[in-house]
Amino acid sequence: MREQVEHEARAAHEAVARLTDDGVARALEQAAQLVVERRDAIAAANVADVEAADLNEGALDRLRLDDGRISALAEQLAYLAALPPLDRDEDGWWELANGLRVSVRRIPIGAVGANFEARPNVAVDIAGQLLKSLNGAVLRTGGAALRTVTALVDDVLRPALIAAGLPPEAVGLVRSPNREGARILVSLPHVLPLVILRGSGETTATLAREAAQHGVRTLAHAEGGGVLYAGAAADAAMVEALVEASLDRLGVCNRLNLLLVDRAANVDVLPLLERLGVAVREPERIGHEWANDPERVASVTVRTVDSLDEAVALANSETSGLAAAIVTDDRSAADRFLATYRGTAAFWNATTRFTDGFALTGSPETGINVDCVPGPRGPVTYRDLWLRQYRVAGDGTQRR
């Protein structure tokens, strides 16, 4: 298996030099058409995956591609094709006192690996974003989705690249369901210097540690869970509306996970949760993400807090840092909440379900990075997938 993964990685790495903005745009347009033309083959592969899968209902929902979701893949590819290419010039040229002229250029990373859960649309999300930023991709999905992802790579993405005059090897695939493929993917720093990790917290954390041992950087989307704080001045009807909007899908990372209710708020959320069929879980498990708990996916944690400061402290220290929202009619309270919450997205009178690359930036995402270090954070799109390069021009007379 290692030989196959290394072959895919080296081929993707070598293909990067031939990618162009115009060519990728044509390839993405063609891919959108091929999704429509080959939707029956995609659907058949997905039905086989679903029938063979031994997954809980939340995971099956993420795996399943119905007719509407297949159409959404085509629409997403067409939309991505039409977006402007990445602006390669970060700054214009400037001149130093010694006469040197300097500029900053955004250059491709090269080939990038991606390990993601059994969720076929993620293959198109990640491959599309990487191609749009002129990077190659080597994909590895959970075994439950391998038939569907193989169909998307072999029947859609690679033929689209060929039709655009680009090397099909720019999108590679680990073709084994064996989990060893993920470990190999994070062990090839010379051809895959960066690997995008999406999945359960435990699996992703293990792969991130493995990658670090090999000198491979990771962009990890492991933990999620949205926070909703009903402030002292919250409108009860708005709280109910946002709770309901935040629980429209239970198996996604940005749905409501922790509901904090100010002791002074005139709000009773328990009847609403009961009507929605969502259980209230023990408040001491603040940071536990119920979307990743197959046994209790239809759950939220509810806790009463004494102040905005307590709510923010819990959101900052006890949760993943994905996203948090405040519901309040008090602008000064909202401003203080937005100023002190340190997660990737902060909302006022809006649901954390909008923590999504397409919803916020108009571009699909490779994942949501919650790291507290410099670099792309929050929903990561093609606009983030580059390296900074300083370009310097002199006249041969400059000395240090």
Secondary structure per residue as TSV (DSSP state, phi and psi in degrees):
chain	resnum	aa	ss	phi	psi
A	1	M	-	360.0	-37.9
A	2	R	H	-58.7	-38.6
A	3	E	H	-62.6	-41.0
A	4	Q	H	-67.0	-42.7
A	5	V	H	-66.5	-42.9
A	6	E	H	-62.8	-38.6
A	7	H	H	-62.1	-46.9
A	8	E	H	-61.3	-40.8
A	9	A	H	-67.5	-45.0
A	10	R	H	-66.1	-38.7
A	11	A	H	-64.6	-42.4
A	12	A	H	-64.3	-41.0
A	13	H	H	-59.8	-44.5
A	14	E	H	-71.5	-28.3
A	15	A	H	-71.9	-22.4
A	16	V	G	-57.4	-37.7
A	17	A	G	-61.5	-21.4
A	18	R	G	-97.6	-0.7
A	19	L	-	-79.4	138.6
A	20	T	-	-132.6	156.9
A	21	D	H	-59.5	-46.8
A	22	D	H	-65.3	-42.2
A	23	G	H	-64.1	-42.2
A	24	V	H	-64.8	-40.3
A	25	A	H	-59.4	-42.7
A	26	R	H	-64.7	-40.3
A	27	A	H	-64.0	-41.6
A	28	L	H	-67.4	-38.0
A	29	E	H	-61.1	-44.9
A	30	Q	H	-65.0	-38.8
A	31	A	H	-61.3	-39.9
A	32	A	H	-60.4	-42.2
A	33	Q	H	-66.1	-40.2
A	34	L	H	-67.2	-32.9
A	35	V	H	-58.7	-43.6
A	36	V	H	-66.5	-46.3
A	37	E	H	-67.7	-31.8
A	38	R	T	-113.5	26.9
A	39	R	H	-63.6	-32.1
A	40	D	H	-65.4	-41.2
A	41	A	H	-66.9	-39.4
A	42	I	H	-63.5	-45.4
A	43	A	H	-63.8	-40.6
A	44	A	H	-64.2	-42.2
A	45	A	H	-63.4	-38.7
A	46	N	H	-69.7	-39.8
A	47	V	H	-59.7	-41.9
A	48	A	H	-63.1	-40.8
A	49	D	H	-62.6	-47.0
A	50	V	H	-63.1	-43.4
A	51	E	H	-66.0	-30.6
A	52	A	H	-88.6	-12.2
A	53	A	-	-77.4	141.5
A	54	D	-	-112.3	78.3
A	55	L	-	-131.0	159.3
A	56	N	-	-74.0	170.2
A	57	E	H	-64.5	-35.6
A	58	G	H	-64.0	-43.4
A	59	A	H	-68.3	-36.5
A	60	L	H	-63.7	-36.9
A	61	D	H	-62.5	-38.8
A	62	R	H	-70.9	-30.8
A	63	L	H	-75.9	-34.1
A	64	R	-	-72.8	132.2
A	65	L	-	-113.3	99.9
A	66	D	-	-84.6	-177.5
A	67	D	H	-60.5	-40.1
A	68	G	H	-66.0	-38.2
A	69	R	H	-71.4	-34.5
A	70	I	H	-66.1	-41.1
A	71	S	H	-61.9	-37.3
A	72	A	H	-65.1	-33.5
A	73	L	H	-60.6	-45.5
A	74	A	H	-64.1	-44.0
A	75	E	H	-62.9	-39.6
A	76	Q	H	-65.0	-43.5
A	77	L	H	-63.8	-42.5
A	78	A	H	-64.7	-40.2
A	79	Y	H	-64.9	-43.4
A	80	L	H	-63.1	-39.8
A	81	A	H	-58.7	-35.7
A	82	A	H	-82.6	-13.3
A	83	L	S	-68.0	149.7
A	84	P	-	-65.1	146.3
A	85	P	-	-65.3	163.8
A	86	L	-	-60.0	130.8
A	87	D	-	-71.3	114.7
A	88	R	-	-79.2	-20.5
A	89	D	E	-95.4	112.0
A	90	E	E	-74.2	-40.7
A	91	D	E	-141.1	157.2
A	92	G	E	-73.8	173.7
A	93	W	E	-66.7	140.1
A	94	W	E	-130.8	157.3
A	95	E	E	-111.6	133.0
A	96	L	-	-84.1	167.6
A	97	A	T	-60.8	-27.1
A	98	N	T	-86.8	3.6
A	99	G	S	95.8	-9.8
A	100	L	-	-66.5	139.1
A	101	R	E	-105.8	135.4
A	102	V	E	-129.6	141.3
A	103	S	E	-140.8	164.7
A	104	V	E	-118.2	127.3
A	105	R	E	-117.5	140.7
A	106	R	E	-93.6	117.4
A	107	I	E	-115.6	157.8
A	108	P	-	-63.0	154.2
A	109	I	-	-74.2	-39.1
A	110	G	-	125.9	-133.6
A	111	A	E	-91.5	138.8
A	112	V	E	-126.1	132.4
A	113	G	E	-85.5	159.5
A	114	A	E	-148.5	122.0
A	115	N	E	-113.9	121.9
A	116	F	E	-141.6	162.6
A	117	E	-	-67.4	174.3
A	118	A	S	-72.5	72.8
A	119	R	-	-140.4	93.4
A	120	P	H	-58.8	-34.7
A	121	N	H	-63.3	-23.1
A	122	V	H	-65.2	-31.0
A	123	A	H	-59.3	-42.9
A	124	V	H	-72.6	-40.1
A	125	D	H	-55.3	-54.0
A	126	I	H	-71.3	-47.8
A	127	A	H	-60.9	-40.5
A	128	G	H	-62.9	-44.7
A	129	Q	H	-65.3	-40.8
A	130	L	H	-66.9	-43.9
A	131	L	H	-63.1	-41.6
A	132	K	H	-61.0	-31.0
A	133	S	T	-92.4	10.0
A	134	L	T	66.8	32.1
A	135	N	-	-107.6	153.8
A	136	G	E	-85.6	166.6
A	137	A	E	-135.7	139.6
A	138	V	E	-124.9	112.5
A	139	L	E	-97.7	143.0
A	140	R	E	-141.1	118.3
A	141	T	E	-112.1	166.8
A	142	G	-	-60.5	146.0
A	143	G	G	-55.5	-28.9
A	144	A	G	-64.8	-23.3
A	145	A	G	-108.0	8.5
A	146	L	H	-64.3	-38.8
A	147	R	H	-61.6	-45.0
A	148	T	H	-66.5	-44.9
A	149	V	H	-66.2	-36.9
A	150	T	H	-60.9	-42.2
A	151	A	H	-62.9	-40.2
A	152	L	H	-67.2	-36.2
A	153	V	I	-74.8	-50.6
A	154	D	I	-80.6	-28.9
A	155	D	I	-103.5	-11.9
A	156	V	I	-124.3	-65.4
A	157	L	I	-69.3	-48.1
A	158	R	H	-68.6	-45.2
A	159	P	H	-60.0	-33.7
A	160	A	H	-66.1	-40.4
A	161	L	H	-63.0	-43.9
A	162	I	H	-60.4	-44.4
A	163	A	H	-62.0	-27.7
A	164	A	T	-90.1	4.0
A	165	G	T	77.7	23.0
A	166	L	S	-112.7	157.7
A	167	P	-	-70.3	126.4
A	168	P	G	-63.8	-23.0
A	169	E	G	-65.9	-8.4
A	170	A	G	-61.5	-20.9
A	171	V	E	-118.9	109.1
A	172	G	E	-102.3	167.5
A	173	L	E	-145.9	132.9
A	174	V	-	-79.7	114.6
A	175	R	-	-98.0	24.2
A	176	S	-	-124.3	141.0
A	177	P	-	-77.0	-7.8
A	178	N	-	-62.5	132.5
A	179	R	T	-67.8	-14.5
A	180	E	H	-60.1	-26.7
A	181	G	H	-58.9	-35.7
A	182	A	H	-67.9	-39.4
A	183	R	H	-66.8	-37.6
A	184	I	H	-66.2	-39.7
A	185	L	H	-57.9	-34.8
A	186	V	T	-93.9	16.1
A	187	S	T	-121.5	19.7
A	188	L	-	-124.3	66.9
A	189	P	T	-63.4	-27.1
A	190	H	T	-75.3	-24.8
A	191	V	T	-116.5	-21.5
A	192	L	-	-129.9	78.1
A	193	P	S	-70.6	-17.4
A	194	L	E	-134.6	137.4
A	195	V	E	-129.8	129.5
A	196	I	E	-86.8	127.7
A	197	L	E	-116.5	125.4
A	198	R	E	-133.2	137.3
A	199	G	S	152.8	-159.5
A	200	S	-	-68.2	153.7
A	201	G	H	-58.3	-44.5
A	202	E	H	-65.6	-47.6
A	203	T	H	-63.5	-44.7
A	204	T	H	-66.5	-40.8
A	205	A	H	-62.1	-40.1
A	206	T	H	-64.2	-44.4
A	207	L	H	-66.4	-36.4
A	208	A	H	-64.1	-40.2
A	209	R	H	-65.8	-40.6
A	210	E	H	-62.1	-43.4
A	211	A	H	-61.4	-42.5
A	212	A	H	-60.8	-35.9
A	213	Q	H	-65.3	-25.4
A	214	H	T	-100.6	3.1
A	215	G	T	76.8	24.3
A	216	V	-	-101.7	128.8
A	217	R	E	-81.9	152.6
A	218	T	E	-130.7	149.2
A	219	L	E	-112.5	107.0
A	220	A	E	-105.1	129.9
A	221	H	E	-118.3	91.1
A	222	A	-	-114.6	-51.3
A	223	E	-	-106.7	143.9
A	224	G	-	-139.7	-151.8
A	225	G	-	106.4	116.4
A	226	G	E	-87.1	150.7
A	227	V	E	-111.1	135.9
A	228	L	E	-125.2	122.5
A	229	Y	E	-110.5	116.7
A	230	A	E	-86.5	103.8
A	231	G	-	-72.3	173.2
A	232	A	T	-59.2	-31.8
A	233	A	T	-102.6	28.0
A	234	A	-	-75.1	140.6
A	235	D	-	-80.7	125.2
A	236	A	H	-60.9	-40.5
A	237	A	H	-65.0	-38.2
A	238	M	H	-68.5	-38.9
A	239	V	H	-58.6	-47.2
A	240	E	H	-60.9	-43.7
A	241	A	H	-62.3	-41.1
A	242	L	H	-75.6	-34.8
A	243	V	H	-60.7	-46.5
A	244	E	H	-64.1	-42.9
A	245	A	H	-65.6	-27.9
A	246	S	H	-82.1	-8.3
A	247	L	T	-120.4	24.6
A	248	D	S	-68.0	-28.9
A	249	R	-	-133.1	132.2
A	250	L	S	-92.4	-23.3
A	251	G	S	-96.7	25.7
A	252	V	S	-117.7	153.8
A	253	C	T	-71.7	-25.5
A	254	N	T	-98.1	12.2
A	255	R	S	-81.0	168.5
A	256	L	E	-62.6	125.7
A	257	N	E	-119.2	-38.6
A	258	L	E	-129.0	118.8
A	259	L	E	-108.5	114.7
A	260	L	E	-105.0	127.1
A	261	V	E	-118.5	120.6
A	262	D	E	-64.2	138.1
A	263	R	T	-59.0	-28.1
A	264	A	T	-86.8	-4.7
A	265	A	-	-77.1	141.4
A	266	N	-	-92.1	69.3
A	267	V	-	-138.1	135.9
A	268	D	-	-127.5	104.3
A	269	V	-	-91.4	-14.4
A	270	L	H	-63.4	-43.6
A	271	P	H	-61.5	-36.7
A	272	L	H	-65.0	-45.9
A	273	L	H	-62.9	-37.7
A	274	E	H	-63.9	-42.3
A	275	R	H	-64.0	-33.8
A	276	L	H	-81.1	-6.6
A	277	G	T	74.9	27.3
A	278	V	-	-109.0	126.0
A	279	A	E	-82.0	150.4
A	280	V	E	-96.0	126.1
A	281	R	E	-107.0	171.0
A	282	E	-	-58.2	127.0
A	283	P	T	-69.0	-14.6
A	284	E	T	-75.0	-16.0
A	285	R	-	-93.8	62.9
A	286	I	T	-59.3	-49.1
A	287	G	T	-89.9	1.6
A	288	H	-	-70.4	126.3
A	289	E	-	-89.6	109.0
A	290	W	G	-69.8	-24.8
A	291	A	G	-62.3	-23.8
A	292	N	G	-97.6	8.3
A	293	D	-	-107.0	99.6
A	294	P	T	-56.2	-31.3
A	295	E	T	-80.2	-22.8
A	296	R	S	-136.1	37.4
A	297	V	-	-62.8	-31.8
A	298	A	S	-87.0	63.0
A	299	S	E	-143.0	153.4
A	300	V	E	-138.4	158.0
A	301	T	E	-97.2	131.7
A	302	V	E	-119.3	131.2
A	303	R	E	-142.2	138.5
A	304	T	E	-87.7	134.8
A	305	V	E	-123.2	158.7
A	306	D	S	-91.7	-13.0
A	307	S	S	-164.6	166.7
A	308	L	H	-61.8	-40.4
A	309	D	H	-60.4	-40.4
A	310	E	H	-65.8	-40.9
A	311	A	H	-61.1	-46.4
A	312	V	H	-65.3	-40.6
A	313	A	H	-60.9	-42.3
A	314	L	H	-65.2	-44.5
A	315	A	H	-62.5	-37.3
A	316	N	H	-75.9	-37.1
A	317	S	H	-103.5	-21.6
A	318	E	H	-114.8	-0.3
A	319	T	S	-124.1	177.4
A	320	S	-	-69.0	-21.0
A	321	G	S	84.8	18.2
A	322	L	S	-69.8	-58.9
A	323	A	E	-165.6	150.3
A	324	A	E	-146.8	148.5
A	325	A	E	-130.3	148.5
A	326	I	E	-115.4	137.8
A	327	V	E	-109.6	116.1
A	328	T	-	-164.3	151.3
A	329	D	S	-95.7	1.9
A	330	D	-	-97.1	106.4
A	331	R	H	-62.5	-38.4
A	332	S	H	-65.1	-36.7
A	333	A	H	-65.9	-41.9
A	334	A	H	-62.0	-44.1
A	335	D	H	-60.3	-40.1
A	336	R	H	-69.1	-38.8
A	337	F	H	-63.1	-48.1
A	338	L	H	-64.2	-31.6
A	339	A	H	-78.0	-23.3
A	340	T	H	-110.4	-16.0
A	341	Y	-	-76.1	134.6
A	342	R	-	-107.4	7.4
A	343	G	S	-74.1	-176.7
A	344	T	S	-75.7	-23.3
A	345	A	E	-148.3	133.5
A	346	A	E	-123.7	133.6
A	347	F	E	-123.4	149.3
A	348	W	E	-124.8	117.3
A	349	N	S	55.3	39.1
A	350	A	S	-149.7	153.6
A	351	T	-	-82.4	146.0
A	352	T	G	-69.1	-7.1
A	353	R	G	-60.9	-17.8
A	354	F	G	-81.5	2.6
A	355	T	-	-75.8	84.6
A	356	D	S	-160.2	137.9
A	357	G	H	-58.2	-46.0
A	358	F	H	-68.0	-41.3
A	359	A	H	-65.0	-38.2
A	360	L	H	-95.2	-29.3
A	361	T	H	-122.2	-6.0
A	362	G	S	78.2	12.7
A	363	S	S	-135.3	137.7
A	364	P	-	-59.0	164.1
A	365	E	-	-117.2	158.8
A	366	T	S	-86.3	-17.2
A	367	G	E	156.5	-179.7
A	368	I	E	-117.1	116.4
A	369	N	E	-93.8	123.4
A	370	V	-	-106.6	13.0
A	371	D	-	-61.4	148.7
A	372	C	S	-104.1	51.7
A	373	V	S	-135.3	160.6
A	374	P	S	-59.0	148.2
A	375	G	S	128.2	-178.8
A	376	P	-	-62.2	132.7
A	377	R	-	-138.3	150.2
A	378	G	E	78.7	-156.9
A	379	P	E	-61.5	122.4
A	380	V	E	-97.7	123.6
A	381	T	-	-122.3	-176.0
A	382	Y	G	-61.0	-23.1
A	383	R	G	-69.7	-12.7
A	384	D	G	-104.0	-9.9
A	385	L	-	-97.5	73.8
A	386	W	-	-153.3	166.9
A	387	L	E	-114.9	146.1
A	388	R	E	-84.8	132.0
A	389	Q	E	-129.1	126.6
A	390	Y	E	-85.3	131.9
A	391	R	E	-114.8	128.5
A	392	V	E	-128.5	132.3
A	393	A	E	-126.3	132.2
A	394	G	-	-130.2	-170.2
A	395	D	-	-118.6	13.3
A	396	G	S	87.8	-4.7
A	397	T	-	-100.4	-11.1
A	398	Q	-	-72.8	138.2
A	399	R	-	-133.5	150.9
A	400	R	-	-78.9	360.0
